[in-house]
Amino acid sequence: MNAPSTPPPSRPSILIVEDDANLRLALRDNLQDEGYEVAVATHAQEAESLLRERSFELLILDVMLPGEDGYTFCRRLRSSGVRSMVLMLTARSLEDDIVRGFEAGAQDYLTKPYRLRELLARVGALLRRAGSAPLQILSFAGFTLELDRRALSRADGSQIELTRTEFDLLAWLLRHRGRALTRQEILDAVWGQDVVVDPRTVDNFVSNLKKKLGWTSTSAFTIHTLRGVGYRMEVHDETMTKR
């Protein structure tokens, strides 16, 4: 008799409630790239309908929604027994607005425009509080990248030393593998949108990564240079796993 297979670990679930289509879709795509299960809604009534069907570990809730605003909606969810973590997003940054968000039942509050890395860090922290953690290990081509320990190791267990930026760059390329990425996209995600860096800096870091990973033409991964665009990382499907 075959032993029962172990079901794959469930992914943390997030509901985004945001009426701005560009922000909503960009946030959904970035969170999905991080390994989360993501649903979206454009207003409180649509979100409430989704919440009747299932629960979510985290709600990312815009304050300025059409119809019922985020404060009122969050307060109503709490009174009805919804216990999901809530991260509020808003352009309002006055102390009274922030306090109002917490009084409505939110656990965190982030003002727009926000930095993507900061938002992802806050999402991870809230999910850890909820007892649900994002994917923390990426295994590829004989290497293991442990996101929580910020460690990279070979199949034999030996460690590869990376700088902070090299580690963040490798993790971001892996999460976006198969996609053509411009140098500016990479700079905004890894270095930060408020940091002024020569776009060619990316080339030097990619070159260093290849050297440290011992890349050759026979390796099970590659970081393609896209002339006039940027880079695309590819990993053979059978070698890429997440945990």
C-alpha positions in Angstrom: 0.0 0.0 0.0 1.4 3.4 -0.9 1.8 5.9 1.9 -0.6 8.9 1.6 1.1 11.8 0.0 1.7 14.9 2.1 -0.5 17.8 0.9 1.4 20.9 -0.2 1.6 23.7 2.4 -1.2 26.2 2.1 -0.3 29.7 1.0 -1.2 32.7 3.2 -4.3 34.4 1.8 -4.8 38.1 1.3 -7.8 40.2 0.2 -7.0 43.5 -1.4 -9.8 46.1 -1.3 -8.7 49.0 -3.6 -10.8 50.9 -6.2 -7.8 52.2 -8.2 -7.3 49.6 -10.9 -3.6 50.3 -11.5 -2.7 50.1 -7.8 -4.9 47.1 -7.2 -3.4 45.0 -10.0 0.2 46.0 -9.3 -0.2 45.1 -5.7 -1.9 41.8 -6.5 0.9 40.9 -8.9 3.7 41.8 -6.4 2.0 39.8 -3.6 1.5 36.8 -5.9 5.1 36.9 -6.8 5.9 36.7 -3.1 4.0 33.4 -2.9 0.7 34.6 -1.5 -2.8 33.6 -2.5 -4.5 36.9 -3.5 -8.1 38.0 -4.2 -9.2 41.5 -5.1 -12.3 43.7 -4.6 -13.0 47.2 -5.7 -15.4 48.2 -2.9 -16.7 47.1 0.5 -19.7 45.3 -0.8 -17.7 43.2 -3.2 -15.2 42.4 -0.4 -18.0 41.5 2.0 -19.3 39.0 -0.6 -15.9 37.3 -0.8 -15.6 37.2 3.0 -18.9 35.3 3.2 -17.4 32.6 1.0 -14.1 32.2 2.8 -11.7 33.7 5.3 -8.5 35.6 4.7 -5.5 35.9 6.9 -5.0 39.5 5.9 -7.0 42.4 4.4 -5.3 45.2 2.6 -7.9 47.9 2.8 -7.9 51.3 1.1 -9.5 54.0 3.2 -11.0 56.1 0.4 -13.4 53.6 -1.2 -16.5 54.4 -3.2 -19.6 54.1 -1.1 -18.7 52.8 2.3 -15.2 54.0 3.4 -12.5 51.8 4.8 -12.9 53.0 8.4 -16.6 52.2 8.5 -16.1 48.9 6.7 -13.4 47.7 9.0 -15.4 48.7 12.1 -18.4 46.8 10.7 -16.2 43.7 10.0 -15.0 43.7 13.5 -18.5 43.9 14.9 -19.5 41.0 12.8 -16.7 38.8 14.1 -14.2 39.0 11.3 -10.7 38.5 12.8 -8.5 38.9 9.8 -5.4 41.1 10.1 -6.0 44.5 8.5 -3.5 46.8 6.9 -5.0 50.1 5.9 -3.6 52.1 2.9 -4.4 55.8 2.5 -3.0 59.1 1.3 -4.1 60.6 4.7 -1.1 60.9 7.0 -2.4 63.1 9.9 -2.2 61.6 13.3 -6.0 61.7 13.7 -6.4 59.7 10.6 -4.0 57.0 11.7 -5.5 56.8 15.2 -8.9 56.5 13.5 -7.7 53.5 11.5 -6.4 51.7 14.6 -9.7 52.5 16.5 -11.6 50.9 13.6 -9.8 47.7 14.2 -6.7 47.8 11.9 -3.4 46.3 13.0 -1.3 48.5 10.7 -1.5 51.7 8.6 0.6 52.7 5.6 0.4 56.0 3.8 0.6 56.4 0.0 2.8 56.6 -1.9 4.4 53.6 -0.2 7.7 51.8 -0.8 7.0 48.3 -2.1 9.7 46.7 0.1 8.2 48.4 3.2 4.7 47.1 2.3 6.0 43.6 1.8 7.8 43.7 5.1 4.6 44.9 6.9 2.6 42.2 5.2 5.0 39.5 6.3 5.0 40.8 9.9 1.2 40.9 10.1 1.0 37.3 8.7 3.5 36.1 11.3 1.3 37.6 14.0 -1.6 35.8 12.5 0.3 32.5 12.6 0.7 32.3 8.8 4.1 32.9 7.2 5.1 33.5 3.6 7.2 31.1 1.7 10.7 31.2 3.1 12.8 28.8 1.1 13.5 28.8 -2.7 15.4 25.8 -4.0 16.8 26.0 -7.5 19.5 24.3 -9.6 21.2 22.7 -6.6 21.0 25.9 -4.4 18.8 26.7 -1.5 17.9 30.3 -0.7 16.5 30.7 2.9 14.8 34.0 3.0 14.2 34.2 6.8 17.9 33.3 7.6 19.2 35.3 4.6 21.4 32.3 3.7 22.4 30.7 0.4 23.8 27.2 0.3 24.9 24.6 -2.2 23.6 21.1 -2.4 26.5 19.9 -0.2 25.5 22.3 2.5 28.4 24.7 2.0 27.5 28.4 2.3 27.9 31.1 -0.3 28.4 34.6 1.1 26.3 37.3 -0.5 26.1 41.0 0.3 22.7 42.3 1.4 22.0 43.7 -2.1 23.2 40.6 -3.8 20.9 38.5 -1.7 17.9 40.8 -2.4 18.7 40.8 -6.1 18.8 37.0 -6.3 15.6 36.6 -4.4 13.8 39.1 -6.6 15.1 37.6 -9.8 14.0 34.1 -8.7 10.5 35.3 -7.8 10.2 37.0 -11.2 11.9 34.2 -13.2 10.8 33.9 -16.8 9.9 37.6 -17.0 11.8 40.3 -18.9 12.8 42.9 -16.3 14.1 46.3 -17.0 17.1 47.7 -15.1 14.8 50.4 -13.6 12.3 47.8 -12.3 15.2 45.9 -10.7 16.6 49.1 -9.2 13.2 50.2 -7.8 12.5 46.8 -6.2 16.0 46.0 -4.8 17.6 49.4 -4.2 14.4 51.3 -3.5 12.5 54.0 -5.5 14.0 56.8 -3.5 17.6 55.8 -4.1 19.5 57.3 -7.0 21.7 54.7 -8.6 23.2 54.4 -12.1 21.2 51.7 -13.9 24.4 50.0 -15.0 25.0 49.2 -11.3 22.6 46.3 -11.9 25.1 44.8 -14.5 27.9 44.7 -12.0 25.7 43.0 -9.4 24.4 40.4 -11.9 28.0 39.7 -12.9 29.0 39.2 -9.3 26.1 36.9 -8.7 27.0 34.7 -11.6 30.6 34.4 -10.3 29.5 33.5 -6.8 27.0 30.9 -8.1 29.7 29.4 -10.4 27.5 29.8 -13.5 28.6 28.1 -16.7 26.8 27.4 -20.0 25.8 23.9 -18.5 24.2 25.3 -15.3 20.5 24.5 -14.7 19.8 28.3 -14.5 20.8 31.4 -16.3 20.4 35.1 -16.1 20.0 36.3 -19.7 21.1 39.8 -20.6 18.4 41.5 -22.7 20.1 44.1 -24.8 18.6 47.5 -24.3 16.2 46.2 -21.7 17.6 44.4 -18.7 17.6 40.8 -17.6 15.5 37.6 -17.5 16.3 34.7 -15.1 15.3 31.2 -16.1 15.4 28.0 -14.1 14.6 24.6 -15.5 11.1 23.8 -14.2 12.1 20.5 -12.6 14.7 22.1 -10.4 12.7 25.0 -8.9 10.8 24.3 -5.7 9.3 26.5 -2.9 8.7 25.8 0.7 
